[in-house]
Amino acid sequence: MGTNLARRLSLVFALSVLVGMIWIASGVLGLGGATPIGSTELIAKVNEDEISRVSFDTYAAVLTDPNGVLRTSRDQVLLSLVNQRLVAREAKRLGVVIADSEIEEALEEWRKLDIAPSSLARSGGIDGLRNRIRGFLELSRVKAIVVGDIVVDDIQVRDEHSSDLTLRTLPLDQEVATTIRMRVTQRETERRWSTWLSHQRECSTITVYDRTFSLASSSPRPGCH
């Protein structure tokens, strides 16, 4: 029961993000089918994995609001693509496999949502949606393995309660304690994940061909395994 619920929740989360991506992309790109933006020019390489102008422009478009304004910097877009390549490599190393049945289960959930057919076409069709779902589920598996179990003890709960100006006005009952544990767990999860990504970048060969980006090329630092 618990495993099925966790899987369902992960699917719902992935689909909610995907729907947002499809909505944004369809409003910004105005493309028919999966016509790519940009060219096959290489922007960067992460170890042996390439980042092309096509992948950069497409991902940047997804992160662009309906007014055509990029929600983040170009450098952050490139950094996100670098991180994606590192996660994909780790998934392969760990032997993470997303079963076709999981993809189909997610698609069944997606079909229950009220999404215009044109939005599906602009997202690359059903195959494009399958690939995106697979990517999100792969990321969640790798992140769970990398982060590991996080246990928030009573001392941490009390410390968090006393240090938060809002929480300390409330009695430290079970509901407040649960909220604190969720908050601390989320914060520690993101800290561990960010640390892991930084370590992976430091231990990788990153070559940036487009010098309009501030991200510099780098070699593995000494001591990396």
Legacy VTK file of the C-alpha trace (Angstrom):
# vtk DataFile Version 3.0
C-alpha trace
ASCII
DATASET POLYDATA
POINTS 225 float
0.000 0.000 0.000
2.748 2.463 1.024
4.847 1.706 -2.069
1.875 2.120 -4.394
0.925 5.405 -2.758
4.487 6.714 -3.021
4.636 5.728 -6.681
1.305 7.399 -7.376
2.382 10.579 -5.631
5.633 10.675 -7.610
3.675 10.241 -10.841
1.227 12.985 -9.941
4.121 15.314 -9.085
5.917 14.551 -12.336
2.759 15.087 -14.348
1.967 18.377 -12.624
5.407 19.686 -13.565
5.114 18.344 -17.082
1.742 19.995 -17.594
3.282 23.297 -16.564
6.151 22.775 -18.986
3.798 21.908 -21.847
1.591 24.932 -21.125
4.535 27.317 -21.035
6.193 25.805 -24.092
3.005 25.874 -26.163
2.436 29.535 -25.262
5.989 30.605 -26.049
7.236 28.461 -28.895
4.219 28.532 -31.166
5.698 25.576 -33.025
3.991 22.846 -34.950
5.135 19.351 -34.035
8.619 19.015 -32.541
10.440 21.499 -34.775
13.675 22.375 -32.983
14.925 25.869 -32.281
18.514 26.877 -32.952
21.176 24.730 -34.574
23.228 21.620 -33.922
26.172 23.807 -32.846
27.736 22.546 -29.640
27.560 24.870 -26.647
29.237 22.600 -24.129
30.281 19.060 -23.325
30.048 17.284 -19.966
32.565 14.445 -20.040
31.427 12.764 -23.291
27.848 14.081 -23.244
27.117 16.993 -25.561
24.879 20.027 -25.040
23.761 21.437 -28.379
22.262 24.793 -29.256
19.023 22.923 -29.979
18.766 21.477 -26.466
19.717 24.803 -24.887
17.176 26.861 -26.848
14.403 24.327 -26.303
15.023 24.138 -22.549
15.309 27.939 -22.314
11.945 28.260 -24.070
10.331 25.992 -21.482
11.692 28.344 -18.787
10.327 31.427 -20.555
7.109 33.111 -19.435
4.174 33.886 -21.771
5.597 37.390 -22.341
8.800 35.949 -23.758
10.935 36.757 -20.704
13.363 34.092 -19.501
12.546 33.255 -15.880
16.223 32.741 -15.044
19.641 33.607 -16.475
21.188 31.963 -19.537
24.014 30.762 -17.300
21.530 29.038 -14.989
19.910 27.314 -17.974
23.290 25.957 -19.041
24.104 24.878 -15.481
20.787 23.013 -15.308
21.619 21.180 -18.542
25.043 20.279 -17.163
23.376 18.876 -14.040
20.933 16.870 -16.159
23.820 15.189 -17.977
25.452 14.331 -14.643
22.216 12.839 -13.287
21.755 10.755 -16.438
25.296 9.418 -16.105
24.713 8.528 -12.458
21.438 6.803 -13.312
23.289 4.635 -15.794
26.036 3.862 -13.283
23.491 2.890 -10.628
21.503 0.783 -13.047
18.348 2.847 -12.592
15.692 1.543 -14.965
12.237 3.043 -15.453
9.855 0.304 -16.560
7.563 0.925 -19.527
4.643 0.022 -17.262
5.488 3.001 -15.034
5.461 5.295 -18.069
2.098 3.943 -19.167
0.708 4.338 -15.657
1.775 7.977 -15.700
0.205 8.441 -19.128
-3.082 7.106 -17.803
-2.956 9.762 -15.095
-2.116 12.376 -17.734
-5.106 11.403 -19.873
-7.381 12.247 -16.937
-6.183 15.846 -17.101
-7.895 18.418 -19.292
-5.061 19.202 -21.721
-5.679 20.501 -25.221
-4.491 18.168 -28.027
-2.522 21.062 -29.540
-0.464 21.310 -26.351
0.427 17.638 -26.612
1.476 18.078 -30.248
3.672 21.055 -29.391
5.339 19.107 -26.610
6.630 16.557 -29.133
3.603 14.284 -29.166
2.998 11.265 -27.010
6.563 10.002 -27.465
7.942 13.339 -26.296
5.722 13.144 -23.228
6.922 9.589 -22.523
10.538 10.747 -22.638
9.851 13.618 -20.248
8.055 11.367 -17.787
10.939 8.903 -17.921
13.398 11.718 -17.222
11.485 12.989 -14.202
11.127 9.523 -12.695
14.801 8.767 -13.343
15.773 11.993 -11.586
13.596 11.190 -8.570
15.181 7.714 -8.255
18.731 9.041 -8.417
17.947 11.826 -5.954
16.418 9.367 -3.476
19.516 7.156 -3.651
21.961 10.050 -3.378
20.184 11.792 -0.507
19.451 8.631 1.462
17.364 8.448 4.631
16.993 11.602 6.710
16.024 11.270 10.378
14.980 14.393 12.276
15.233 13.776 16.017
13.378 15.508 18.861
16.331 17.792 19.630
16.308 19.159 16.075
12.566 19.656 16.282
12.862 21.646 19.516
15.751 23.719 18.166
13.816 24.548 15.004
10.722 25.421 17.013
12.555 27.774 19.354
14.520 29.515 16.564
11.511 30.236 14.316
9.703 33.451 15.266
6.377 32.178 13.931
6.521 28.567 15.097
7.571 29.369 18.643
4.301 31.224 19.188
2.544 27.865 18.715
2.507 24.975 21.185
4.903 22.196 20.167
2.192 19.608 19.647
2.227 16.659 17.237
0.944 18.690 14.283
3.593 21.397 14.684
6.312 18.774 15.239
5.283 17.016 12.009
5.423 20.302 10.110
8.894 20.993 11.498
10.150 17.517 10.582
8.898 17.969 7.020
10.580 21.363 6.765
13.911 20.163 8.148
13.813 17.048 5.970
13.203 19.122 2.840
16.006 21.531 3.720
18.458 18.708 4.391
17.384 16.929 1.194
18.154 19.982 -0.916
21.438 20.567 0.913
22.641 17.018 0.267
21.477 17.120 -3.355
23.179 20.457 -4.008
26.389 19.173 -2.409
26.306 16.034 -4.556
25.771 18.018 -7.762
28.652 20.348 -6.885
30.911 17.360 -6.247
29.942 15.771 -9.567
30.742 18.975 -11.448
34.096 19.292 -9.669
34.961 15.721 -10.654
33.915 16.059 -14.305
35.475 17.426 -17.453
33.275 20.344 -18.512
34.099 22.086 -21.777
32.236 25.297 -22.663
32.595 26.279 -26.320
30.318 29.350 -26.261
32.249 32.078 -24.467
29.196 34.278 -23.992
28.493 32.157 -20.892
30.216 32.859 -17.590
30.447 29.128 -16.788
34.085 28.236 -17.393
35.569 25.013 -18.697
37.024 22.842 -15.964
38.905 19.588 -15.378
38.430 17.126 -12.521
39.992 18.435 -9.346
42.775 16.362 -7.716
41.527 13.575 -5.489
38.365 12.802 -7.442
37.465 9.136 -7.885
LINES 1 226
225 0 1 2 3 4 5 6 7 8 9 10 11 12 13 14 15 16 17 18 19 20 21 22 23 24 25 26 27 28 29 30 31 32 33 34 35 36 37 38 39 40 41 42 43 44 45 46 47 48 49 50 51 52 53 54 55 56 57 58 59 60 61 62 63 64 65 66 67 68 69 70 71 72 73 74 75 76 77 78 79 80 81 82 83 84 85 86 87 88 89 90 91 92 93 94 95 96 97 98 99 100 101 102 103 104 105 106 107 108 109 110 111 112 113 114 115 116 117 118 119 120 121 122 123 124 125 126 127 128 129 130 131 132 133 134 135 136 137 138 139 140 141 142 143 144 145 146 147 148 149 150 151 152 153 154 155 156 157 158 159 160 161 162 163 164 165 166 167 168 169 170 171 172 173 174 175 176 177 178 179 180 181 182 183 184 185 186 187 188 189 190 191 192 193 194 195 196 197 198 199 200 201 202 203 204 205 206 207 208 209 210 211 212 213 214 215 216 217 218 219 220 221 222 223 224
